[in-house]
Amino acid sequence: MEKKRSKFSATLCMGLALFAAQFGAGNLIFPPFLGRETGSSWISGFMGFFIMDVGLAAIAIASVVLNRKGNVDGVVGKMGAKPGKVLLTTIMLCLGPCVCIPRTAATSYELGFKTIAPSVPLWLYGLVFFLITLGLVIRPSKVVDIIGNYLTPCLLAVMILLIVIGIINPLGASVSPEEIVPIASGIQNGYQTLDGIGGVLITIMLITAAYNYGYKEHEDVKKMIVGADLISAALLAIVYGGLTYLGSTASGIPEYAGLDQAGLLVAITYHLMGKYGVYALATIVILACVTTALGLSSIVGDYFEELTHGKLKYKQIVIALIAISYAMSNFGLSQIIAIAGPVLNILYPPLIVLVLGAYVEKITDNDHVICVGTYVALITSILSTISTSGHPIAFIDNLPFASFGLGWVIPALIGCGLGAFWKKDAALFSGKELKAGKKLEAE
């Protein structure tokens, strides 16, 4: 444990590390794409994006330390111990080797390294990227310091410079979107960032950091995490809002219409800052993705070591997930995004209900309210994903708010209402609690 820092210094460092961990993983490609899709209605689109990305991540992080148990199990445990463990493990696989970590390498290659050295293939770049990541993450106690003290300030400064130039010299006038529901588009793009789905679990890294800074009292840790949460949320709102605006200024330019997420951001940067701007973008992306790969590898490694009760060691797990992530990254950015979409559409609704349950429990101590609501949201999200994948289900498509991507909301509320009539001492599930985060509860 390092020398005890002041609460302000420790909270600031944790906030910057949290921002960097959430901002990376290729997240910067989604706001400009959203802005181009929504055009003159970009503010409405950004509001949907903000709610399902920054807003959900903020309340998810806070929910871990504000619930009765003060740990991750206090959030997901309401759906039952074993089902909660299954949900956490599924989320971990998404944040880890299946989606998020591979996307860090694929994005940093498409937006970063490829613009500097186009002759270098993805497989070679990815090999170097993950070897560097492995070397930095093998000592987990240093992850937050590496991110917060060295990489994040550079990342933030260059990003803001790009946005300011784009505001002063916009690409063009925003045009009205065609056949697009701006807030629904914002919600779908917000899902893709994985900030919301990772919020519950990334808190584990913050709890570890607070302990390393010398703070173990529940109230101290809670206040520091909430403070770091607010710092990260404010920075994400500024950066994502600015990038969404930049994308909206490209909505009326024909040659930008057919570009994918990566190509659009490169084109905007080249127009605003020339080739040196593209080099700056390369630096931004590589830094952002390295920081996220570091944070996520540390979290996933700790989780699976805890899950296996130490039978699998942290270093062994990290080496394995880095190897799998490298293999997955070779599918390329577009394919990874396409694979992630349906999975995230299924996982987000039940997780949102569970997160809100941490606040609802202050009103009722009957966990069946959230339990039943969670399962109804899960079933509805599965059916909705099937319906939008070429197999229409009429009653799902006609649910209230379905056009906004929120068709699960009313069914989930009805489920919560039904759960309120279930006797609070009648157990639906049984099993042992997750150990992740129990240090905080013990204090």
N, C-alpha and C positions, 0 to 999 in steps of 0.2 A: 504494500500500500504506500502510495506517495505521500508527501507532506500535505497536511490538510490545507485546502484552499479556502478562500472566503466563499460564502454562499453565492454572491453575485458572480464571481469569476467562474466558479464551477457550473452554475446555471447557464451562463453565457456560452461556455465551451460546449456543454451538453446540447444547448439549443442550436448552435452552429453545426454540430455533428449530426443532429437529428435532421436539420434542413438538408445537409449534403446527402445523407442516406436516403431521404425521401425524393430528393430532386433528381438523383441519378437514375440508373436503370432505364435510360432512354426516355424519361418522362418529358423532357423538353421538346420532343417531336410532336406531342399531342396538342398543346395549346395553339400553335400556328395553324395546324391542320383544322382545328375547330374554328379558328377565326376565319379561315378561307371558306369553310362550309357555311358559316352563319352570316358572313358579310356584315351588313349594316346592323344586324341584330346580334352582334358579337357579345354585347353586354348580357343579354338574356342567355346566350349559350354559355358564357363564362360563369354565370350564376349557377347553372346546373352542374358545371364542371367543378366549381368551388365547393358546392355542397357535398358532392359525392367523392371529392378528392381531399382538399384541404380541410373542409369542415368535418367530414366523417373521420379522417385520420386524427384530428385534434380531439374529438370527443371519445374516440376509441382509446387513445393513449391515456387520457384522463380517467376513463372508466376503469382501467386496471388498478389504479391506486385509490379510487374513490368508492369502489364497491365494498360491501361488508367484509369480505375476506382480505381485500387489499392485494390481490394477485390475479394472474391470468385465469385461474380456475374459477374465480368469483364471477368472471364474465361468461365463459363458455360452459361452465359446469351446470348452468341452469337447464340445459337440454339433456342432462344426464352425464355421469362421469365418463362412461365409455364412449358414447356418441360425441361428447365434447372433445375427448382425446382424438377421435377419428377426424373431427373437423379441424382441430389444430394441426394434426399431422398432414392433412391434405393442403392446408394453407401453407405449411412449412415447405412442402414439396413445390408449390407454386412459387413461393418466394425464393426457394433454393434452386435445385438443379433442373427443374422442369420449365420454368418460364423466366423468372426475374434475373437470376445471375447469368444465364446464357444471353439474355437480351442486353446486358451491360456490355459484353464483348461485341455482339453483333452491331449494336448502335454506335459504339465508339469507333468501330471499323467503318461503317457506312458514312457517318457524319464527320468523323475525325481523321483517322489514319489514311483512309482511302483517298482523301483529297490531297494529302501530302505525298503519299507514295502509292499511286494506283496500281503499280505492277506487283505489289506484294499481295499474295492471296490471303483470304480470310483465315484459312487453317493455320498459316504461319503466324499471322498477327495474333490470333486467339491463343496459340500456344505460349507466346511471350506474355500476353496479357494475364493469363491465368497463373503462369509461373510467378510473376510479380505479385499477384494477389495472394497466392499461397504463402510466399515469403513474408508478406506483411501481416497476414492474419494469424499466423502460427502462434503469435503471442497475444492472446485476446485482451489482456489488461491494457495494452497500448493502443487498441483500435480507436477508441474515442479521441485520445490525444492526437494521434496521427491525422485523423480527419479534421477535428475542430481547430487545431493550432496551425496547420500548415497548408492543407489543400482548400478548405472552404473559403477563406478570404479571397484567394485568387479566383476561384470559380465565381463567386458572387460579383466581384468587381468587373470582370469581363462581361458577364451576362447583363449587368445594368448598363454598361457602356453601349452594348448593342441595342438595347431597348431605347435609350435616350436618343441615339442617332436616328432610330426609326421613327420616333415621335417628332423630332425636328424636321426630318426629311422623309415623309411618308412615301411609300411606293405609289400609291394612287388612292382614289376615292373608293370607299366601301360600297358594294352593291347589295340589293335585297336578295336574300336566299330564295331558291326555287325548290318547292316540295321538301322543305326541311323544317322540322320542329326544333328551333334552336335549343330550348332547354333539354329536350330529349337527346339531342346530339351531344350536348355538354355532359349529360349523365353518362352516356355510353363511353365517351372519351375519358371521363373521370374514373370509370371502372378500370380502364386499361392501364392506368398509372400504377395500380396496386398499392397506392399510399394508404387508402382506407383499410384494405384487407390486411395490410401489414402493421397497422397502427397498434393493435393489441399486442402483437408479439415483439415489436421493436422496443417496447417499454422495458423488456427484460434487459436490453443493453443499457438503458438509462439507469435502471436500478443498480446494475453492476457498477456503472460509472460513479454513481453517488456513493456507493460503498467504498470504492477505491479512493474517492476524494475525502473519506473520513466521516461520512454522514450515514448513521444507521438508524436514528430515531424515525419512527413512522411519519410523524408530522414534517420533519425536515425533508425526508425523501419525497413525500407527497408534494410539498410546496416547490421543491426544485424541479420535479418532473413537470408539474403544471406550468411553471415559469418557462422551462425549455420548450414545452409544447407551444406556448403563446409566441415565443420568439420565432420558432420554425414556421408556424402558421402565418405570421405576418410577412416573413420573407418570401414564402411560397406564394402568397396572394399577390405580392408586388411583381414577382418575376413571371408567374403564370399569366397574370392579367396583362402585363406588358407584351408577352409573347402572343397572346390571343389577339391583341390589338394589331400587332405587326401582321399576323395572318389575315386579318380583315382587310387591311390595306392592299392585299394581293388578290382579293376576291374578284376584282374587275379586270384583271390582266389575263388575257386568253392563254398565253404561254405557260401560266402557272396552274391552269385548270386540271391538267392531267397528271400532275406530279404526286408521288406518294409522300408520306410523312417526312421521310428523310430528305428526299429531293427538294421538297418545298422549303424546308429550313435552310438548306444549302443555297438555294436560289435567292431567297430573301437576304441572306447574309452577304452574298456576292454583290447584289444590287446596292446594298446600303454601305458596304465597307470594302468592296473590291476583294482582290485575292488575299490581301493581308487580313481582311475580316474573316475569310474562310479559314485561314490559319489560326486565327483567334478562336473561331468556332471549334476547330479541331482540338485545341487546347482545352476549351470548356468541356467538351463532350468526354474526352479521355479522363480528365480530372473527376468529372461527375460520376462517370461509370466505375472508375477505380474505387472511389469512396463508397459507392453503394455496394459493389462486390465485396469490399472489406467488411462493411457492417452486416450484410446479410449472411455472409459465410460464417461470421462469428456467432450470430444468433442461431442459425441452423445447426452449427456444430454443437453449441451448448445444449440446444433442445434435444437432439438425438442422443447425446451422452446421458442427459437426465432421463430420457424416455427408456433407455436400455439399462438404467441403474448402474452405469459405469462399465457395463460389459464391453461396450464400444467406446474407445477413448476419443477425446476431442480431436487429436491430431489425425487419427485414422479416419474419422468421419469427414473432416475438412478435406483431406487428400482425396477421398472418394467422391465427395460432392463437387470438388473442383474438376475432377476427371470427367464426371458425367456432364457437368455444365459446359465443359469444353466441347464434348461430343455434340450436345444439343445446339451450341452456338453456330455450328457449321451448317445448320438448316437455313440460316439467314434471317434477317430482321423481319421481313414481310411474313414469312411462314410462321415464325414464333408468335407474332401478333395475331395471326389468323387462328392458331391453335388455342391461344389464351382466351379469346373472346367468349366462347360458349361456357368455358369453365368458370370464368369470373362472373358471368351473368347468373350462374347457379349459386355460387358461393356468397356473393355480396348480400342478397336480401336476408337470409337467416343470420348472418353476422351482424347486420345493422340492427335487427331485432334484439340480439343478445347484448350488443353495446348499449342500446337504449335501456335495456333491462337493468343495467347498473345504476341508472338514475331513477327508474320506476320503483326499485326496491325500497326507496326512501318513503314511498307511499304505501306499498303493500309488501308483506313478508311472505306472500304465497308465490313461490317460484313457478308454480304451474301456469301462472298468467303468461310469463315469458316462454316457458317450455312449449306450450301448445302453439303459441303464436309463431315461434321459431320453426316448428315442423310444418305448419301451414305455409309459411313463407317459403320454406325449402321446396315443398311439393309444387307450389305455384310457380316458383322460379324454374323448376325443371320442365314443367309443362309449357311455360312461356318460351323457354329456349328451344324446345322441340318445335313449337309453333312458328318461331321465326327462322327455323332452319329448313324450311321447305315442306313442313307437314302441318298446315294450319289447323288450329283447334279453335273453333268459333267462339265458345264462351270465354276462353282465355283472352282472345283478341278484343272482346267486347267489355272486358272488365274496366271499371273506372280508372283513369290515369294510365291505361295501357299504352296510349299514344306517346306518353312521356317516358316509357320504360319503367313505370312504377305500378304495373298492374297487380303486383303482389301486396301492395299496402293495405287495401281494404280487407282482403282475405286474412292477412296477418292480424289486423285489428279485431276481426271477428273471432279468430283463434284465441287471442288474448282474452276476449270476453268470455269465451267458453271455458278457458283455463281458470278463470276467477271462481267458477262454480265447483272446481275440483277441490277436495279437502287438502289443505296445505300439508298435512302430515302423511298423506297417502303417496308413498314413493312410486314413481313411474319407472325409474331406472336405479341401478345400484352399481357400485364399483368404487375403486379407490380413486382419490383425487390426484390430479397432476401435481407434481412437486415443483414445477417451474414457478418461480416467483415466491415460494413459500418463506423465504428468508424475511421478506417484508412483513408477512402476516405474523411471523413468530415474534417480531419486535413489538 
